[in-house]
């Protein structure tokens, strides 16, 4: 079992729809959770961090965390073609190192 | 505020040669991390500096890899001698404050070993 698992996709949604990206993790001691967006050939760009159970909203993005279920998700509302990228889930047990999932490729079709 | 910078952006070397990658973190960030992405795989942690000290080097693949952060500013990662399986993209990231916080990534160095 991988430490951080994501569906590789591609996840295809029409423009204006809600994109839902999911991630599960195996280490119950994990304390902080991050979503990065990576365009092809570029570096990971931090878009959301979440540290406690529940929802955290930032613009069109909402991160959801459920530590009991070891589950993190990212919702993107009003998806735009410019949101097309690979979304990486990363988990940190507060030792410093990030454990990454393989990423989910999102395609937003005009 | 300048972001994390890395040099070179791309390096092509032959097996057995030496390569040194450089990372300049965001000014004032005590934490500096090295990660690597091999084609088709997820990004993997290599090591973590707090200022000039190695906090965690559990991800370093073998003793052909040497990382330094003299003076607690920029860091170098040397691969000597390079092997084919060392090919990949090497990312550097930095973060302020305590470990566990948000990490900001540099553009990466794409290393190709032929």
Interface residues (C-beta under 8 A of the other chain):
Chain A: X2 X4 X31 X32 X34 X36 X42 X43 X44 X45 X46 X49 X88 X90 X92 X93 X94 X95 X96 X97 X98 X99 X100 X101 X102 X103
Chain B: X31 X33 X35 X41 X42 X43 X44 X45 X48 X50 X55 X56 X58 X59 X91 X93 X98 X99 X100 X101 X102 X103 X104 X105 X106 X107 X108
